[in-house]
Amino acid sequence: MKLIVQRVTRASVEVDGEITGKIDNGLMVLVGFGQNDTSKEADYLAKKLVKLRIFQDENGRMNKSVIDMGYRLLLVPQFTLYASTKKNRPSFHKALSPDKATELFDYFTDQCGQYIDVETGVFGAYMKVDLLNDGPVTILLEKEFE
């Protein structure tokens, strides 16, 4: 499971001209699942994500989490995080199948929602993502259990 985490001052996702998710300050997260991912990875990364201390404290140090700040998450499903680029045309054979990935994305969203308010994109849809990266701060989180 892979997450691309971006600290933002605003972010939104649009599908067919309609905003499906929108936040002000918080984290915009691209979420991808590999073939072997299960709820175990989702549980681990949900806790890690909401506790990740990448917001500034009163001393200007990255020492506060999205929970500490009272901010929100925008989760955007992104199967292309598992692209294989050995050839010029990317292959997505390492990504989890769409039906299982949809189920796992919903599960991951629910897990994060136990800690904080969550907005989302739409799995399988063509989405337009708009964001203003703050910092910029962009971090890759990933977890694979054996």
N, CA and C atoms as a LAMMPS dump frame, in Angstrom:
ITEM: TIMESTEP
0
ITEM: NUMBER OF ATOMS
438
ITEM: BOX BOUNDS ff ff ff
-5.0000000000000000e+02 5.0000000000000000e+02
-5.0000000000000000e+02 5.0000000000000000e+02
-5.0000000000000000e+02 5.0000000000000000e+02
ITEM: ATOMS id mol type element x y z
1 1 1 N 0.858 -1.171 0
2 1 2 C 0 0 0
3 1 3 C 0.896 1.222 0
4 2 1 N 0.543 2.188 -0.825
5 2 2 C 1.327 3.415 -0.938
6 2 3 C 0.431 4.631 -0.755
7 3 1 N 0.971 5.614 -0.031
8 3 2 C 0.304 6.897 0.143
9 3 3 C 1.265 8.009 -0.253
10 4 1 N 0.817 8.924 -1.079
11 4 2 C 1.547 10.158 -1.335
12 4 3 C 0.811 11.223 -0.543
13 5 1 N 1.477 11.729 0.493
14 5 2 C 0.869 12.652 1.453
15 5 3 C 1.354 14.065 1.149
16 6 1 N 0.415 14.973 0.935
17 6 2 C 0.774 16.367 0.694
18 6 3 C 0.077 17.261 1.712
19 7 1 N 0.884 18.069 2.4
20 7 2 C 0.326 19.056 3.325
21 7 3 C -0.198 20.205 2.474
22 8 1 N -1.475 20.565 2.676
23 8 2 C -2.116 21.559 1.813
24 8 3 C -2.826 22.646 2.617
25 9 1 N -2.982 23.797 1.969
26 9 2 C -3.823 24.85 2.548
27 9 3 C -5.223 24.78 1.964
28 10 1 N -5.341 24.05 0.83
29 10 2 C -6.644 23.752 0.253
30 10 3 C -6.472 22.637 -0.759
31 11 1 N -7.53 21.844 -0.933
32 11 2 C -7.521 20.786 -1.943
33 11 3 C -8.953 20.387 -2.247
34 12 1 N -9.173 19.995 -3.496
35 12 2 C -10.498 19.509 -3.889
36 12 3 C -10.34 18.505 -5.014
37 13 1 N -11.38 17.684 -5.17
38 13 2 C -11.426 16.737 -6.271
39 13 3 C -12.786 16.873 -6.945
40 14 1 N -12.751 16.864 -8.278
41 14 2 C -13.957 17.079 -9.085
42 14 3 C -14.158 15.892 -10.024
43 15 1 N -15.407 15.444 -10.119
44 15 2 C -15.788 14.374 -11.039
45 15 3 C -16.994 14.861 -11.839
46 16 1 N -16.886 14.852 -13.156
47 16 2 C -17.987 15.282 -14.042
48 16 3 C -18.526 16.664 -13.66
49 17 1 N -17.613 17.584 -13.346
50 17 2 C -18.023 18.956 -13.041
51 17 3 C -18.551 19.173 -11.633
52 18 1 N -18.586 18.125 -10.806
53 18 2 C -19.084 18.228 -9.426
54 18 3 C -17.949 17.985 -8.442
55 19 1 N -17.862 18.807 -7.415
56 19 2 C -16.881 18.611 -6.355
57 19 3 C -17.34 17.444 -5.475
58 20 1 N -16.507 16.402 -5.373
59 20 2 C -16.859 15.239 -4.541
60 20 3 C -16.169 15.284 -3.18
61 21 1 N -15.108 16.066 -3.09
62 21 2 C -14.392 16.209 -1.831
63 21 3 C -13.637 17.518 -1.821
64 22 1 N -13.631 18.181 -0.665
65 22 2 C -12.962 19.477 -0.569
66 22 3 C -12.547 19.727 0.874
67 23 1 N -11.303 20.196 1.059
68 23 2 C -10.823 20.564 2.394
69 23 3 C -10.083 21.891 2.31
70 24 1 N -9.974 22.531 3.449
71 24 2 C -9.061 23.665 3.565
72 24 3 C -7.752 23.078 4.094
73 25 1 N -7.209 23.579 5.159
74 25 2 C -5.946 23.056 5.687
75 25 3 C -6.07 21.576 6.022
76 26 1 N -5.027 20.826 5.695
77 26 2 C -5.014 19.408 6.013
78 26 3 C -4.069 18.645 5.127
79 27 1 N -4.437 17.4 4.835
80 27 2 C -3.621 16.521 4.011
81 27 3 C -4.424 16.006 2.829
82 28 1 N -3.857 16.162 1.632
83 28 2 C -4.409 15.548 0.434
84 28 3 C -3.546 14.314 0.195
85 29 1 N -4.196 13.146 0.116
86 29 2 C -3.458 11.891 0.081
87 29 3 C -3.891 11.065 -1.127
88 30 1 N -2.915 10.74 -1.995
89 30 2 C -3.155 9.787 -3.065
90 30 3 C -2.966 8.404 -2.477
91 31 1 N -3.922 7.499 -2.718
92 31 2 C -3.942 6.184 -2.077
93 31 3 C -3.913 5.092 -3.145
94 32 1 N -2.88 4.233 -3.083
95 32 2 C -2.767 3.131 -4.031
96 32 3 C -2.599 1.806 -3.321
97 33 1 N -3.15 0.757 -3.932
98 33 2 C -3.093 -0.586 -3.343
99 33 3 C -2.412 -1.551 -4.292
100 34 1 N -1.498 -2.37 -3.733
101 34 2 C -0.833 -3.412 -4.494
102 34 3 C -1.583 -4.729 -4.38
103 35 1 N -1.186 -5.679 -5.199
104 35 2 C -1.868 -6.965 -5.29
105 35 3 C -2.004 -7.708 -3.969
106 36 1 N -1.058 -7.541 -3.074
107 36 2 C -1.076 -8.305 -1.822
108 36 3 C -1.606 -7.527 -0.633
109 37 1 N -2.098 -6.324 -0.859
110 37 2 C -2.559 -5.494 0.252
111 37 3 C -3.876 -6.003 0.838
112 38 1 N -3.971 -5.844 2.166
113 38 2 C -5.157 -6.279 2.902
114 38 3 C -5.521 -5.194 3.913
115 39 1 N -6.497 -5.479 4.732
116 39 2 C -6.89 -4.546 5.789
117 39 3 C -5.752 -4.316 6.789
118 40 1 N -4.823 -5.244 6.879
119 40 2 C -3.685 -5.098 7.793
120 40 3 C -2.845 -3.867 7.428
121 41 1 N -2.534 -3.705 6.158
122 41 2 C -1.784 -2.533 5.696
123 41 3 C -2.606 -1.264 5.876
124 42 1 N -3.9 -1.355 5.571
125 42 2 C -4.791 -0.195 5.701
126 42 3 C -4.879 0.264 7.15
127 43 1 N -5.004 -0.664 8.087
128 43 2 C -5.051 -0.318 9.512
129 43 3 C -3.778 0.4 9.936
130 44 1 N -2.641 -0.179 9.557
131 44 2 C -1.345 0.388 9.932
132 44 3 C -1.186 1.806 9.378
133 45 1 N -1.455 1.974 8.085
134 45 2 C -1.226 3.277 7.461
135 45 3 C -2.265 4.322 7.859
136 46 1 N -3.468 3.922 8.202
137 46 2 C -4.462 4.888 8.69
138 46 3 C -3.967 5.524 9.983
139 47 1 N -3.488 4.705 10.9
140 47 2 C -2.958 5.22 12.171
141 47 3 C -1.716 6.067 11.946
142 48 1 N -0.826 5.591 11.083
143 48 2 C 0.404 6.321 10.784
144 48 3 C 0.092 7.679 10.166
145 49 1 N -0.828 7.709 9.226
146 49 2 C -1.184 8.94 8.52
147 49 3 C -1.718 10.012 9.457
148 50 1 N -2.668 9.664 10.281
149 50 2 C -3.299 10.681 11.13
150 50 3 C -2.396 11.138 12.273
151 51 1 N -1.354 10.354 12.568
152 51 2 C -0.418 10.725 13.637
153 51 3 C 0.887 11.316 13.111
154 52 1 N 1.043 11.369 11.788
155 52 2 C 2.255 11.882 11.164
156 52 3 C 2.43 13.36 11.509
157 53 1 N 3.531 13.696 12.146
158 53 2 C 3.741 15.057 12.642
159 53 3 C 4.469 15.899 11.595
160 54 1 N 3.678 16.511 10.705
161 54 2 C 4.271 17.319 9.634
162 54 3 C 3.73 18.748 9.592
163 55 1 N 3.026 19.138 10.648
164 55 2 C 2.565 20.521 10.763
165 55 3 C 3.402 21.231 11.817
166 56 1 N 3.605 22.518 11.602
167 56 2 C 4.471 23.285 12.496
168 56 3 C 3.834 23.546 13.857
169 57 1 N 4.683 23.462 14.883
170 57 2 C 4.26 23.83 16.23
171 57 3 C 4.578 25.308 16.46
172 58 1 N 4.416 25.764 17.69
173 58 2 C 4.637 27.175 18.012
174 58 3 C 6.093 27.61 17.835
175 59 1 N 7.023 26.642 17.714
176 59 2 C 8.432 26.945 17.501
177 59 3 C 8.857 26.794 16.044
178 60 1 N 7.884 26.565 15.173
179 60 2 C 8.175 26.431 13.752
180 60 3 C 8.73 25.07 13.35
181 61 1 N 8.654 24.077 14.233
182 61 2 C 9.126 22.726 13.929
183 61 3 C 7.965 21.842 13.506
184 62 1 N 8.227 20.92 12.585
185 62 2 C 7.187 19.967 12.196
186 62 3 C 7.014 18.987 13.35
187 63 1 N 6.001 19.255 14.164
188 63 2 C 5.841 18.493 15.398
189 63 3 C 4.375 18.221 15.725
190 64 1 N 3.458 18.577 14.816
191 64 2 C 2.03 18.369 15.084
192 64 3 C 1.398 17.57 13.951
193 65 1 N 0.414 16.769 14.33
194 65 2 C -0.297 15.932 13.352
195 65 3 C -1.549 16.655 12.85
196 66 1 N -2.172 16.071 11.86
197 66 2 C -3.429 16.597 11.334
198 66 3 C -4.504 16.575 12.428
199 67 1 N -4.452 15.58 13.306
200 67 2 C -5.385 15.515 14.432
201 67 3 C -5.119 16.659 15.403
202 68 1 N -3.828 16.861 15.743
203 68 2 C -3.458 17.937 16.669
204 68 3 C -3.958 19.297 16.178
205 69 1 N -3.916 19.487 14.872
206 69 2 C -4.28 20.776 14.289
207 69 3 C -5.791 20.916 14.085
208 70 1 N -6.535 19.821 14.172
209 70 2 C -7.975 19.871 13.919
210 70 3 C -8.291 20.027 12.443
211 71 1 N -7.38 19.567 11.582
212 71 2 C -7.557 19.669 10.135
213 71 3 C -8.254 18.41 9.594
214 72 1 N -8.344 18.308 8.265
215 72 2 C -9.057 17.188 7.642
216 72 3 C -8.206 16.502 6.579
217 73 1 N -8.708 15.366 6.106
218 73 2 C -8.057 14.596 5.047
219 73 3 C -8.897 14.625 3.782
220 74 1 N -8.221 14.651 2.647
221 74 2 C -8.852 14.403 1.356
222 74 3 C -8.136 13.194 0.774
223 75 1 N -8.823 12.058 0.709
224 75 2 C -8.253 10.815 0.194
225 75 3 C -8.679 10.625 -1.257
226 76 1 N -7.698 10.381 -2.124
227 76 2 C -7.961 10.231 -3.557
228 76 3 C -7.394 8.891 -4.019
229 77 1 N -8.257 7.959 -4.457
230 77 2 C -7.755 6.671 -4.933
231 77 3 C -6.903 6.855 -6.189
232 78 1 N -5.762 6.132 -6.251
233 78 2 C -4.808 6.371 -7.333
234 78 3 C -4.06 5.089 -7.669
235 79 1 N -4.648 4.251 -8.544
236 79 2 C -4.024 2.973 -8.881
237 79 3 C -2.695 3.158 -9.597
238 80 1 N -2.466 4.324 -10.214
239 80 2 C -1.229 4.531 -10.967
240 80 3 C 0.009 4.592 -10.069
241 81 1 N -0.165 4.616 -8.752
242 81 2 C 0.989 4.554 -7.851
243 81 3 C 1.711 3.215 -7.979
244 82 1 N 1.014 2.217 -8.535
245 82 2 C 1.62 0.905 -8.735
246 82 3 C 2.018 0.657 -10.185
247 83 1 N 2.283 1.709 -10.914
248 83 2 C 2.715 1.58 -12.303
249 83 3 C 4.113 0.978 -12.362
250 84 1 N 4.285 0.053 -13.265
251 84 2 C 5.605 -0.463 -13.581
252 84 3 C 6.067 0.304 -14.822
253 85 1 N 7.232 0.902 -14.737
254 85 2 C 7.712 1.744 -15.853
255 85 3 C 8.962 1.155 -16.503
256 86 1 N 9.071 -0.171 -16.499
257 86 2 C 10.203 -0.815 -17.165
258 86 3 C 10.212 -0.476 -18.653
259 87 1 N 9.046 -0.354 -19.224
260 87 2 C 8.917 0.045 -20.631
261 87 3 C 8.356 1.464 -20.665
262 88 1 N 8.32 2.052 -21.824
263 88 2 C 7.836 3.434 -21.944
264 88 3 C 6.349 3.564 -21.662
265 89 1 N 5.587 2.523 -21.927
266 89 2 C 4.162 2.533 -21.618
267 89 3 C 3.964 1.862 -20.266
268 90 1 N 3.463 2.584 -19.264
269 90 2 C 3.303 1.992 -17.93
270 90 3 C 2.368 0.781 -17.936
271 91 1 N 2.7 -0.18 -17.091
272 91 2 C 1.86 -1.349 -16.873
273 91 3 C 1.354 -1.286 -15.435
274 92 1 N 0.134 -1.717 -15.219
275 92 2 C -0.472 -1.629 -13.893
276 92 3 C -0.769 -3.004 -13.304
277 93 1 N -0.037 -4.016 -13.736
278 93 2 C -0.28 -5.379 -13.272
279 93 3 C 0.021 -5.575 -11.784
280 94 1 N 0.763 -4.663 -11.17
281 94 2 C 1.072 -4.778 -9.74
282 94 3 C -0.017 -4.173 -8.851
283 95 1 N -0.961 -3.456 -9.463
284 95 2 C -2.053 -2.832 -8.707
285 95 3 C -3.109 -3.88 -8.344
286 96 1 N -3.765 -3.653 -7.227
287 96 2 C -4.851 -4.525 -6.796
288 96 3 C -6.017 -4.398 -7.776
289 97 1 N -6.75 -5.482 -7.993
290 97 2 C -7.887 -5.446 -8.918
291 97 3 C -8.897 -4.379 -8.471
292 98 1 N -9.593 -3.758 -9.425
293 98 2 C -10.5 -2.655 -9.085
294 98 3 C -11.562 -2.997 -8.038
295 99 1 N -12.163 -4.179 -8.115
296 99 2 C -13.214 -4.51 -7.144
297 99 3 C -12.655 -4.626 -5.725
298 100 1 N -11.507 -5.281 -5.584
299 100 2 C -10.884 -5.412 -4.262
300 100 3 C -10.324 -4.073 -3.781
301 101 1 N -9.774 -3.291 -4.702
302 101 2 C -9.211 -1.989 -4.341
303 101 3 C -10.307 -1.022 -3.89
304 102 1 N -11.462 -1.068 -4.536
305 102 2 C -12.581 -0.222 -4.128
306 102 3 C -12.993 -0.551 -2.697
307 103 1 N -13.087 -1.828 -2.421
308 103 2 C -13.45 -2.297 -1.082
309 103 3 C -12.408 -1.845 -0.046
310 104 1 N -11.139 -1.983 -0.387
311 104 2 C -10.072 -1.612 0.536
312 104 3 C -9.982 -0.091 0.713
313 105 1 N -10.254 0.662 -0.356
314 105 2 C -10.277 2.133 -0.239
315 105 3 C -11.384 2.566 0.72
316 106 1 N -12.557 1.975 0.581
317 106 2 C -13.668 2.298 1.482
318 106 3 C -13.312 1.943 2.93
319 107 1 N -12.664 0.803 3.107
320 107 2 C -12.236 0.383 4.44
321 107 3 C -11.218 1.376 5.014
322 108 1 N -10.233 1.754 4.202
323 108 2 C -9.204 2.701 4.637
324 108 3 C -9.835 4.045 5.008
325 109 1 N -10.78 4.497 4.205
326 109 2 C -11.495 5.751 4.489
327 109 3 C -12.207 5.662 5.835
328 110 1 N -12.886 4.554 6.078
329 110 2 C -13.574 4.353 7.359
330 110 3 C -12.591 4.34 8.524
331 111 1 N -11.437 3.685 8.342
332 111 2 C -10.433 3.639 9.409
333 111 3 C -9.922 5.041 9.733
334 112 1 N -9.608 5.825 8.717
335 112 2 C -9.155 7.199 8.941
336 112 3 C -10.263 8.02 9.588
337 113 1 N -11.502 7.777 9.182
338 113 2 C -12.651 8.502 9.697
339 113 3 C -12.915 8.273 11.175
340 114 1 N -12.311 7.239 11.752
341 114 2 C -12.431 7.022 13.195
342 114 3 C -11.656 8.079 13.977
343 115 1 N -10.695 8.716 13.315
344 115 2 C -9.828 9.685 13.975
345 115 3 C -10.117 11.13 13.577
346 116 1 N -10.614 11.329 12.358
347 116 2 C -10.654 12.67 11.785
348 116 3 C -11.683 12.731 10.657
349 117 1 N -12.137 13.944 10.31
350 117 2 C -13.062 14.115 9.186
351 117 3 C -12.348 13.832 7.867
352 118 1 N -13.026 13.086 6.993
353 118 2 C -12.43 12.659 5.734
354 118 3 C -13.354 13.003 4.565
355 119 1 N -12.764 13.547 3.519
356 119 2 C -13.422 13.745 2.233
357 119 3 C -12.718 12.816 1.25
358 120 1 N -13.384 12.465 0.136
359 120 2 C -12.758 11.538 -0.805
360 120 3 C -13.031 11.909 -2.256
361 121 1 N -12.207 11.304 -3.106
362 121 2 C -12.478 11.262 -4.524
363 121 3 C -13.369 10.059 -4.789
364 122 1 N -13.543 9.713 -6.06
365 122 2 C -14.416 8.602 -6.447
366 122 3 C -13.583 7.528 -7.13
367 123 1 N -13.588 6.336 -6.565
368 123 2 C -12.793 5.249 -7.121
369 123 3 C -13.234 4.93 -8.547
370 124 1 N -12.271 4.834 -9.45
371 124 2 C -12.542 4.464 -10.837
372 124 3 C -13.005 5.598 -11.723
373 125 1 N -13.22 6.77 -11.164
374 125 2 C -13.691 7.908 -11.951
375 125 3 C -12.514 8.71 -12.491
376 126 1 N -12.76 9.453 -13.551
377 126 2 C -11.788 10.427 -14.036
378 126 3 C -11.938 11.651 -13.145
379 127 1 N -10.864 11.989 -12.427
380 127 2 C -10.937 13.059 -11.433
381 127 3 C -9.989 14.192 -11.788
382 128 1 N -10.4 15.386 -11.43
383 128 2 C -9.524 16.552 -11.507
384 128 3 C -9.236 16.977 -10.07
385 129 1 N -7.951 16.967 -9.723
386 129 2 C -7.541 17.306 -8.369
387 129 3 C -6.878 18.678 -8.385
388 130 1 N -7.328 19.54 -7.495
389 130 2 C -6.77 20.879 -7.363
390 130 3 C -6.25 21.012 -5.939
391 131 1 N -5.014 21.497 -5.782
392 131 2 C -4.476 21.655 -4.438
393 131 3 C -3.439 22.763 -4.405
394 132 1 N -3.256 23.288 -3.217
395 132 2 C -2.182 24.237 -2.951
396 132 3 C -1.313 23.591 -1.884
397 133 1 N -0.148 23.062 -2.32
398 133 2 C 0.77 22.379 -1.419
399 133 3 C 1.394 23.401 -0.491
400 134 1 N 1.442 23.081 0.785
401 134 2 C 1.937 23.982 1.822
402 134 3 C 3.347 23.569 2.219
403 135 1 N 4.328 24.365 1.855
404 135 2 C 5.703 24.081 2.249
405 135 3 C 6.693 24.231 1.094
406 136 1 N 6.655 23.41 0.096
407 136 2 C 5.817 22.227 -0.06
408 136 3 C 6.307 21.071 0.812
409 137 1 N 5.356 20.31 1.311
410 137 2 C 5.662 19.097 2.058
411 137 3 C 4.95 17.948 1.359
412 138 1 N 5.721 17.001 0.852
413 138 2 C 5.194 15.809 0.19
414 138 3 C 5.976 14.614 0.696
415 139 1 N 5.267 13.613 1.219
416 139 2 C 5.901 12.451 1.836
417 139 3 C 5.278 11.169 1.295
418 140 1 N 6.143 10.184 1.027
419 140 2 C 5.684 8.866 0.614
420 140 3 C 5.617 7.965 1.836
421 141 1 N 4.449 7.38 2.084
422 141 2 C 4.287 6.357 3.121
423 141 3 C 3.919 5.068 2.417
424 142 1 N 4.555 3.991 2.789
425 142 2 C 4.175 2.7 2.215
426 142 3 C 4.405 1.598 3.227
427 143 1 N 3.616 0.543 3.071
428 143 2 C 3.726 -0.593 3.969
429 143 3 C 3.32 -1.857 3.225
430 144 1 N 4.181 -2.862 3.33
431 144 2 C 3.864 -4.188 2.807
432 144 3 C 4.215 -5.192 3.89
433 145 1 N 3.262 -5.988 4.299
434 145 2 C 3.522 -7.049 5.262
435 145 3 C 3.844 -8.32 4.499
436 146 1 N 4.709 -9.089 5.047
437 146 2 C 5.1 -10.364 4.412
438 146 3 C 4.095 -11.437 4.75
